[in-house]
Amino acid sequence: MADTITKRMCMRQSDSATAKANNEVLLTGEYFFETDTGEIKVGDGVTKYNSLLGLQSEAKIAQKIAQGIYDGVNLQEKFATEIAQYGNVADWLHARAATNNFAGIYPGDYFYDSMSAGTVAGNTIAAKNKKIYIAGIDLYYGTGDTEMPHHFTCFSLADENVTWNDTNNNNGSAYSPHPWIASKLYAVLNGVNNASSNPVGACGYNAAGAGYYQLFSSKLRSRMVEQRVHMGMRYSTTAALNDDNGQAWVGRGLIFAPSEIEAYGGMIHSVKSTFPQCENYGPWCHWPLFKSAGYRGRLLFGRVSWWLCSVSGGTSAFAGGVDGLGVSTTADTAAAWVRAPLCFHIA
């Protein structure tokens, strides 16, 4: 059966080098075909050619994401021209989020931040360009007792090991009844002093002005927003507790460790050991970046273990983590072989 052509579409074309050299603004709805690459771009009447997304390349990315084999791209290269208009990647990401414009950005893509040198929790840290991954997009938009704006969720990993607490202690304190907020790891990530104690022993740490937060560029710090979550409390002035004894809304920190739900998609070690198990936690969801357990997901930085903010049920000594073999784990909070995750939201 022969095809019947009812209408032909005009399409401009040339090789990719010529098209990029000319860098024209295509008319709204105007198609351009690169004869050597097969790429197709569609104009919007405003954006120059080099900043337009290619239909073919974006379709290939979508296919790889669906297959679970997307390795991500450097956003500072893909959107170099657009980012240049803002002067830095942090302000660009902020502008994109503020306008609900996430086109061409995917979980697994990454950017670099110029981190300063410093000393954090006794570790001497050299200045470096830190690789930071987009872990999810608008995961918590509109949630919380204080609504989250449009945002990017970001993930990186410190090169250093940091204890969750220096003693095996997963209880809260007078500083905060929430074990995570009362932990040394929270203090070290955010550069605060939460040193305290509870019936289990010492907890927290004095990292005032000397945390990982202070090492990130000022531009990036200025675009971080704190999410409020409904998090478990585990604190008594008279006894060590093995399970949560309450929940409440609290800011999780500008820099934070993910929860078990965010890392694994469900509660594993942090489930309360006694009934009823009817606590309301979150709002948390499984981050798209962590749908893979291996090198494209939780092991992006290699076969190393890193902490979560979740504490284990049925014990006063353990906190959750991601094991370097890719499995869910829990460890003594004083374990000295576990890395510090560096997670934050940009809005």
Long-range contacts (C-beta under 8 A, 24 or more apart in sequence): 11-40, 19-49, 20-49, 20-50, 22-49, 23-48, 23-49, 23-50, 24-48, 24-49, 25-49, 26-52, 48-81, 50-81, 51-79, 51-81, 51-82, 53-103, 53-104, 58-104, 61-106, 65-106, 65-107, 65-108, 68-291, 68-292, 68-296, 69-296, 70-106, 70-108, 70-296, 71-108, 71-296, 72-106, 72-108, 72-109, 72-110, 72-133, 72-134, 73-109, 73-110, 74-109, 74-110, 74-111, 74-112, 75-105, 75-109, 75-110, 75-111, 75-134, 76-111, 76-112, 78-104, 78-109, 79-104, 88-217, 88-219, 89-113, 90-217, 90-219, 90-220, 90-222, 90-223, 90-346, 91-219, 91-223, 93-152, 93-223, 93-346, 94-223, 94-346, 94-347, 96-152, 97-149, 97-150, 97-151, 97-152, 97-346, 97-347, 98-149, 98-150, 98-347, 100-150, 102-137, 102-138, 105-134, 105-137, 105-152, 106-134, 106-137, 107-133, 107-134, 107-135, 107-136, 107-137, 107-287, 107-288, 107-289, 108-133, 108-134, 108-288, 108-289, 108-296, 109-133, 109-134, 110-134, 113-216, 113-217, 113-220, 114-217, 115-215, 115-216, 115-217, 116-214, 116-215, 116-217, 117-215, 118-210, 118-214, 118-215, 119-210, 120-160, 120-162, 120-188, 120-207, 120-210, 120-211, 120-212, 120-215, 121-160, 121-162, 121-184, 121-188, 121-205, 121-207, 123-160, 123-162, 125-159, 125-160, 125-215, 130-156, 130-216, 130-342, 131-156, 132-156, 132-342, 133-289, 133-300, 134-289, 135-287, 135-288, 135-289, 135-290, 135-343, 136-285, 136-287, 136-288, 136-289, 137-288, 139-285, 139-287, 140-227, 140-283, 140-285, 140-345, 143-282, 143-283, 144-227, 144-228, 144-229, 144-249, 144-283, 145-228, 145-230, 145-249, 146-228, 148-225, 148-227, 148-345, 148-347, 149-225, 149-347, 150-347, 151-225, 151-345, 151-346, 151-347, 152-345, 152-346, 152-347, 153-287, 153-343, 153-344, 153-345, 154-343, 154-344, 154-345, 154-346, 155-258, 155-287, 155-289, 155-300, 155-341, 155-342, 155-343, 156-301, 156-341, 156-342, 156-343, 157-300, 157-301, 157-304, 157-306, 157-339, 157-340, 157-341, 157-342, 158-212, 158-339, 158-340, 158-341, 158-342, 159-339, 160-339, 160-340, 161-336, 161-337, 161-338, 161-339, 161-340, 162-188, 162-307, 162-338, 162-339, 162-340, 163-333, 163-334, 163-335, 163-336, 163-338, 164-307, 164-319, 164-331, 164-333, 164-334, 164-335, 164-338, 165-202, 165-203, 165-204, 165-333, 165-334, 166-202, 166-205, 166-334, 167-200, 167-201, 167-202, 167-203, 167-333, 167-334, 168-200, 168-201, 168-316, 168-317, 168-318, 168-332, 168-333, 168-334, 169-198, 169-200, 169-201, 169-202, 169-203, 169-316, 169-317, 169-333, 169-334, 170-200, 170-234, 170-311, 170-312, 170-315, 170-316, 170-317, 170-318, 170-319, 170-333, 171-198, 171-199, 171-200, 171-203, 171-234, 171-235, 171-236, 171-240, 171-241, 171-316, 172-198, 172-233, 172-234, 172-235, 173-197, 173-198, 173-203, 173-204, 173-235, 174-198, 174-237, 175-204, 176-250, 177-233, 177-234, 177-235, 177-246, 177-248, 178-231, 178-232, 178-233, 178-234, 178-248, 178-250, 179-232, 179-233, 179-234, 179-235, 179-311, 179-319, 180-231, 180-252, 180-256, 180-257, 180-309, 180-310, 180-311, 181-231, 181-250, 181-252, 181-253, 182-235, 183-319, 183-333, 185-257, 185-307, 185-340, 186-253, 186-256, 186-309, 187-211, 188-212, 188-340, 189-213, 189-253, 189-255, 189-256, 189-257, 189-340, 189-342, 190-253, 190-254, 190-255, 198-235, 198-236, 198-237, 198-240, 199-236, 199-237, 199-238, 199-239, 199-240, 200-240, 200-316, 200-317, 211-255, 212-255, 212-340, 212-342, 213-254, 213-255, 220-346, 221-254, 223-346, 223-347, 224-254, 224-255, 224-344, 224-345, 224-346, 225-254, 225-345, 225-346, 225-347, 226-251, 226-252, 226-253, 226-254, 226-345, 227-251, 227-252, 227-345, 228-252, 229-281, 229-282, 229-283, 229-284, 230-280, 230-281, 230-282, 230-283, 231-281, 231-309, 232-270, 232-279, 232-281, 232-311, 234-311, 240-316, 241-316, 242-273, 242-313, 242-314, 242-315, 242-316, 243-272, 243-273, 243-274, 243-313, 243-314, 244-272, 244-279, 244-313, 247-279, 247-280, 247-281, 252-309, 254-344, 255-342, 255-343, 255-344, 256-309, 256-343, 256-344, 257-306, 257-307, 257-308, 257-309, 257-340, 257-341, 257-343, 258-287, 258-290, 258-308, 258-309, 258-341, 258-343, 259-284, 259-308, 259-309, 259-310, 260-308, 260-310, 260-320, 260-328, 261-285, 261-286, 262-286, 262-287, 262-290, 263-287, 263-290, 263-298, 263-308, 263-322, 263-328, 264-290, 264-328, 265-290, 265-291, 267-310, 268-320, 268-328, 269-310, 269-312, 269-313, 269-318, 269-320, 269-328, 269-329, 269-330, 270-310, 270-311, 270-312, 270-313, 270-320, 271-313, 272-313, 273-313, 273-314, 293-326, 293-327, 294-326, 298-322, 298-326, 299-324, 299-326, 301-339, 304-339, 305-329, 305-331, 305-337, 305-338, 305-339, 306-338, 306-339, 306-340, 306-341, 307-338, 307-339, 307-340, 307-341, 308-341
